[in-house]
Amino acid sequence: MTSFTNRPEGPGAAPGDPLDLLIVGAGLSGIDLAHHVHRAFPDWRWEIHDAHDDLGGTWHTFRYPGIRSDSDMATFGFPFRPWPHGSTLGSGAEIKEYLRDTAREAGALDRLHLRSWVADADWRSDHQLYRVTCVTDTGARIVWARRVHFGSGYYSHTEGFRPEFPGEADFRGVIIHPQQWPDDLDYAGRKFVVIGSGATAVTLVPALAERGADVTMLQRTPSYIGPLPEKDLISAVWRRLLPAPWSYRAARLNHGARDTAQFVIAQRLPWLFKAGLRLMQRRYISPEQIDEHFTPPYRPWDQRVCKAPDGDIFQAIRRGAARVVTGYIDRFTDTGIRLRSGEEIEADVIITATGLKLEAFGGGTLSIDGEALDVPSLATYRGMMLAGVPNFSFTVGYINSSWTLRADLVSQYMVKLWKTGESVYAPRLPGEPADQLLLDFDAGYIQRDGHKFPKQGTARPWRYVQNFLVEIPELAFGDQRREMAFGDRVQLTGARRARDDDHDDDRDYDDEVARA
């Protein structure tokens, strides 16, 4: 049986004394919202719950060598708190401390509940409140809240995507996934093979080489990698032209507009984007290397274009500390990996940088009056609310540019809505079916798991687009009553029992708690 512990007396302990807001996730999205709530509603009672043992989200989960942002910090940082370092990209440790300092200023550290997994958020019509089940080390406890906002991201922090390769049992070395990086790994003089070509692999290869490892990046197909300056030149120029904080705002808009323009050019004039990218790569490697390993068969930004500060991965290749092999794995052997071509790659350590395992709403359930909802059948509204689900919101950022650009727009949008004073709100049920993937991107991990999320429609406000400049007018100045219902006019979506493709259909709630 599920063990429930008594919540200490105070806000949220009973329906008669609920929290004004419960935020799920103490990463970038949750802390961004905490800042805005702290400023807009000084009298609100709110908490942040996170399933992990520290704040930081991604920047707590991933601890592999060289971990860094793949977006410039002028846009990945918060608009209200300038990035304090001069680097274009931020290291994992720097970002985590930046988040901690922001959380401290927002009063979030005093309201932070760690190792508290939100297993279920259940809207109770009789109370017009959420009954939130939080699973902790000492059992499950109930928190009552007027509103719930999920800032828990879109992937599982407990496990990554890990395909099984033939012959793994024969390999005499070590196999590691980046989400479970060991603290005591030796690097110098050892042969590392990194399977993958995404941001994790592109970050790991030069970092391992710097630690004295002999590194091979093994990819199935060529990948786009763009070198960029280590120092943020755009922000430096604006600091010379304008005083703070205007210089930071101008640099942020400049970076955001540049990234959006690059994406549009890459999709509509791919030959032009590829030509510019090739010119930058030629500073480091030969045309033959570019043709073989860095000229994919798809358009730029059909999958994410990875960034290399000062071309660090290309520099590692040029000095012979790293190499790239493009080919398909046949099987693991006792000494490494054999490709279908017959080539054998020796390895002491194999890193499976094979992607993320997506997860909606932190792996918990959403319910109405005790009945779990079928999340993939729900319709999203402006990519931040769910049709027919009262007082519920969530943050999803951009996949093709900085996550924070959209995360902050969502936070400000929700705060503006809450300022209207409406106690109950929800998007209306759409007249047309919502059958489009919420995460509209061609990356493998999204194509593999994107069906786990609520769907979006084909037109606004039932659709959000991967374009910061297009979304600013709608989210900052759009009509917040469009296709919305308030008070007793809210029509609840039909409650349907959720199904989990990865587990038994009849799994009961005790199994959910045990999984925590």
Secondary structure, DSSP 8 states (H G I E B T S, - for coil): ---B----SSTTSSTTS-BSEEEE--SHHHHHHHHHHHHH-TT--EEEE-SSSSS-THHHH---TT-B-SS-HHHHS-TTS---SSBSS-BHHHHHHHHHHHHHHTT-GGGEE-S-EEEEEEEETTTTEEEEEEEETTEEEEEEES-EEE---SB-SS-------TTGGG--SEEE-GGG--SS---TT-EEEEE--SHHHHHHHHHHHHTT-EEEEEESS---EEEE-SB-HHHHHHHHHS-TTHHHHHHHHHHHHHHHHHHHHHHH-HHHHHHHHHHHHTTTS-HHHHHHHS--SS-BTTB--EEEETTHHHHHHHTTSEEEEE--EEEE-SSEEEETTS-EEE-SEEEE-----B-GGGG-EEEETTEE--GGG-BEETTTEETT-TTEEE----SSS-HHHHHHHHHHHHHHHHTT--SSEEE---SS---EESS----HHHHHHGGGS-EE-SSTTS---S-HHHHHHHHHHS-TTTTEEEGGG-----------TTS-TT--HHHHHHH-
